[in-house]
């Protein structure tokens, strides 16, 4: 039962990941997941930051840090490299 869900589908930019995330809410048991109940579902710009290792590897780690520990890390990637996806909540 995940506490946080980070979506990073191969080839999807941030907008497409956030848009396509809505299909998850129809999956059986989705609404029972702790991350969904708490609103900790996030979309990322997977195409730019996670699907191809390279010069943006440090940025990818910063994005993960911002999502997992926002009280400690703020690198300025929110709404550019990632965003919360509230519409996938039940």
SULHUQUI-V323857 format. One line per field, one symbol per residue. ss: DSSP state (H for helix, E for strand, - for the rest). phi: phi as a letter, one per 20 degrees, with the letter a starting at -180 (. if undefined). burial: 1 if it has 16 or more other ideal C-beta (glycine too) atoms within 10 Angstrom, else 0. Layout:
ss = ???
phi = ???
burial = ???
This chain:
ss = ----EEE------HHHHHHHHHHHHH---HHH-HHHHH--EEEE-HHHH-------HHHHHHHHHHHH---------E---EEE-HHH--
phi = .feccdebfgneefffgffffffffefgngfefgfffenddcdceffedcecfrfegfffffffffffcffddcdnegmddbbfdffeff
burial = 000011110001010011001000000001001011000111111111110000010011011101100000000010001110100100
